[in-house]
Amino acid sequence: MTELDSRLTAFLEGRKQKGRFRTLKEYDTSASSALVDFSSNDYLSLTSSPAFRALYLERLATAESIFGSTGSRLLSGCSPGHSSLEIRLADFFNSPSALLFNSGWDANVSFFATVPQSSDWVVYDELVHASVHSGLRSSRVPVERRLPFSHNDPEAFAQVLRQVSSSSKSQTSTVFLALESLYSMDGDMSPLPALLDTMESYIPRSRMCVVVDEAHSTGVYGRQGRGVVHALEEEGGWAAGDDRRRGKGRVDVRLMTFGKAVGCSGAVLLCSPTVRTFLINFARPFIFSTAMPHSTVIALQCVWDILQGGEGDEVS
């Protein structure tokens, strides 16, 4: 055994003793399986939907490209299919623009590692997803400017905002708020309106940037599965004076993922055109990753045909 193996084995033994050792277990997903599903994220059962399967196979049979995507979006991987899907999703979710990612993890890491700057503050719910923490660790925001608050607690949030307000010397720094609309581990919803009201009491709207991860509410909540933020009419991100302005809410950025209720893989960030362009230029997971495969783009178009079809509200 090498020295490396010895050290790693010791770490693994320690994890076993704490009851935190992880292993992979196969599950039979065949139609004949007697398994009752209480643990997956396949909320709409699209992965076993005959209608989805038939539509997808029909589209694949006539598609010019199916496999891979040939490169990153900045090289050869930006097909008309990718662009049209982004336009469709931006319109569906009532957002000024949209940017596809290969996973929700990539999207969160890209945003939080790139967009907040060294003079900014990031305030986050203590139970926000691990991808947010990974992004922040790669960001320019100093540790002392990354502040958690007790889960779903507006008063604890207010205490942190008072600290930010009294410590912030710059009138141009942005205060980011990172939340999830639905927290998967405890199954509870964010008190979003109360948190937004609290934030507006301490921070000018021009200095706020509210980011809501809707990974577990995409496809499930709101009309045709548009999510919690849309149901609350809090979707924003439209520039003042924009003739196309539709979303007048206080949530600037939303993450919608495709690996749960949607039954596929990947994610989309819904944001302003400026944020989208910034991510294209600076987000390393986006720049240096092969684009979403054509087969996935086709599958996602099929899903949205179903969600926006006659049974859309029934399905969601």
N, C-alpha and C positions, 0 to 999 in steps of 0.2 A: 504494500500500500504506500502511495506517495505521501509526502507531507501535506499536500493539498487535500487528498482524500481523507487523511486523518483528521484534519481540522474540520472539514465539512461534515464528516461522520459525527464528530463531537457535537456540532451545532444541531444536527438532526436528532441525536439522542436527547439533547436538552429539550427540544420541541416535543418529542414523544412523552417525556416525563411531565410536561406541562399540559398534556392532552390536546396539543395543537398541531399534531402531525397530519399532513395532508396526503391522500393517495387518490388515484384515479379509479373510478368504478364504472364499468360499462353498464348501460341500460338498454334493454331490448325495445326498440322503437317500432317494431313490426306491428301490423294491424292485428295479428293474432295474440299479441302480448296481453297478459292480464294485469299489467302494471297500471295502477291508479296514480295520476300525475298531480302531486301536491307541491312540486318544487320548481318546475320549469317556468320560464318567462313567456311561454307560448300562449299569451292571454286570449287571443282570438281563435286559437286552433287553426291558424292558416297553414301551418306546416303539414297538416293532414286534410286540408280542404280539397275535395275533388274539383271544385270550380276553379280554384287557384291553380291547381296542377294542370288542368286541361287548358286553361288560358295561357299559362306559361309555356307549355310544350308547343302550342299552336304558334306563339310568337317566335320561339326559338327556331321552328322549322322554316320560317321565312326571313330570319335575321341575316344580314350580310356578315356580321361579326358576332362571334359567341365567346370564344376563349380569350382570357387575358384582357389586357388593354394596351400592350406593347411598350408602355413607358409611363413616366410621371405626367401629371397634368401640364407641367411646364415644357415637356418635350413632345412626345407623340401621343400622349394618353388623354388628350382633351378632345373627345369625339362630340359630334352633334348630339348624340344620345346623352352624354353627361351634361352638356349645357342645357338641353331641353328639360331634363329632369330637375335641374336646379331652378329653372324658371318656373316650372310647374309647382315645385314645393314652396317656393317663395310666395306664389300666388295663393296656394292652398292654405298656408299657415299665416297669411296676411303679414308678410315681411317684405321690406324693400329689396332684400337680396338674400342669397343662400350660397353656401359652399359645402360641397360633399367631402367627407372624410371616410377612411376605411374602417373606422371604429369610433365609438363614443370616447374611448380612452384617448385616441389620437386627437380628437377634436378638443377635448378639455385641456390636454397637455399643450396643444398648439396655442390655444387662447391664453391660458394663464402664464405660460412661459414667455409669451411674446408681447401681449398688449399692455398689461400694467407696467408702468415705468418706475424708476427708482424713487421718485418723489410721491408716488401714489400710495394709497392704503387699500388693503384687501381685507374685508370683514366677511367671515364665513360661519355658517352653522357648523357646530362641532361634529356633526354626523355627515357632512358633505362627502361625496365620493372620493376614493383614494386618488383618482386621476387628477382631481383639482390640487391635492397636496403635491403630487409629483410635478405638476406644471409649475406650481409656486416655488418649489425647490430649485427649479431651473430659471426662475425669473430674476429680474433686477431689483425686485422689491425686497428691502431689508427685512430680516426676521421680525424685528420689533414693529414693523408696519403690517404684519400679517396677524390678524387678531380673530380668534374664535369667540363665539358666544354660545351659551347653553342652548341645547336643541329646542327649536320652536318656541323660544321664550322672548317675546317682544321687550320685556323689561330688561332682561340681560343684554339684549341687543342695544337698547337705549343707553345702558351704562357704557358699553364699548364706544358708541357714537359720541358720547360726551367726552370720553378720553380722546378720541380722534379730533373732535372739534376744538378742544382746548390745546392740543399738541400741534395742530396743523398751522404752520406759519404761512404756507403758500396758499393763495387764493385760486391757484390754477391747478392744483393737484386733484386727481380724480379719486373718489372713494368707490371701490368695487364691492358689490354684495354678491356672494356666491351661495346659492341655495339649490335644493331639489324641490320640485313640486310635490312629488310622492317619494317617500323614503322607503326603499324596498325591505330593509332588514326589520323595521318595526311596523311597516305598513301604514304609517301615519302621513297626513297631508301637512304641507307647510301652511301656516297662517299668513299667507302672502299679503292680503290687503292690510292687515295690521302691521306687518313688518315694513311695507312700503310707506304707510302713513307715518310710522315712527321715523323712518329714514328722512322723509321730507321735513320733519320737525327740526332736524339738526343739520342737514346738508342741502345746499341749494341744488335744485334740479339739474342745473348745468354742470354740476360736479359729480353727479351720480352716474354709475353704470351698474345696472342690475342684471345679473346673469343667472338664469334658471335652467337647471338640468331637468329635462322632461323625459328622461330615458324610460321611466316606468309608467308614464301617463300617455305617451305617444300611442295613438290608435285606440285608446281606451276611454279617455275623458274628452268632453267637448263634442261639438257637432262633427260627425263623421271622423271622430278621433283626433281633433285638432289640438287637444291638450288642455291642461288646467288654465294656463295663462290666457288662451283664447276664450275659454268659457267665462273667465272673469273680465274679459275685454280689457286686459292689461298689456296686450302686445303693442310694442312701440318700435323705436329705431328709425322712424321717418324723420328726415331733416325738416326743420321749420321752413315753411313756405313751399314745400314740395307739392306741386299740383296733384300728384298721385297719392298724397298722404291719406292713409286709411287708418292705420293703427296709432291711436293717440294715448296709449297706455304708458306705464312707467317701467316696463321690462324691456331692456335694450337688446339683450342677446338671449336666444333660446337654443338649447341643444335637444334635438329630436333624434332618437336612435332607431335602427332598423333590425336589431338582433333580438328583439323581445316580441311585442305584440305583432309587429310587421312580418315576422317570420323569415327574415333575410339576414343581411349583415351590413354594417356601415352606419353612417350617421350624417346629419346635416346641421351646420351651424346657421341659424337665422340671425342676421345682423344688418348693420348699415353697409352701404357700398364702400365706405371708407375703411371700416374694419375688415371687410372681405378682401379688399386690395392689400391692406397691411399684412394680413395673414398669408396671402399668396406670395408676398415678397419676403417675409421674415419667419414664417412658421416652418421649422425644420421637418417635423413629421409629414407635413404636406409636400414640401419641396422635394424631399429625398425618398418619397414612397411611390411605388407604382400605383397608378390610378385604379379606381374600382373596376373590376372586370365587367366586360360588356354583358355577360350573363346575369350579373347582379343588377345592373342598370335596367335590363329588360324585366327582371323579376319585380323590381320596385315599381316600374310603370304598371305592371299587372296588378300589384297590390292597390295602387291608387285608383286604378279603374274600378276595382271592387269597392273600395271605401267611398268613392264618389258616385257609385252606381246606385240603383234603386234600393239595395240592401245595406247601404253604407252605415246608416244609423243603427240598423239591426245588428250588423256585425260588430260595431264598436260599442 
